[in-house]
């Protein structure tokens, strides 16, 4: 479903499902209960992936566009944004001693 991505349109949107615009891959996912999440849908290799960028209104329209642009840049460099996010999370857990490496 097409939706104009501005604050007021998103705030008033009620219909559940995925909402798109002309932004390449950027979508607004509305779930039951009115919860709204920014998602970037992309293809890496032969597989389709959905990268969650955050929830609305904590992540503004401008911030969602910026995060999507950064993820698309990673893709252009041959980096899978989801794998990169997971690797950074594991690295932080190792640094703070919350993760044990298996030897």
Secondary structure, 3 states (H helix, E strand, C coil): CECCCCHHHHHHCCCCEEEECCCCCEEEEECHHHCEEEEEEEEECCEEEEEEEEEECCCCHHHHHHHHHHHHHHHHCCCCHHHHHHHHHHHHHHHCCCCCCCC
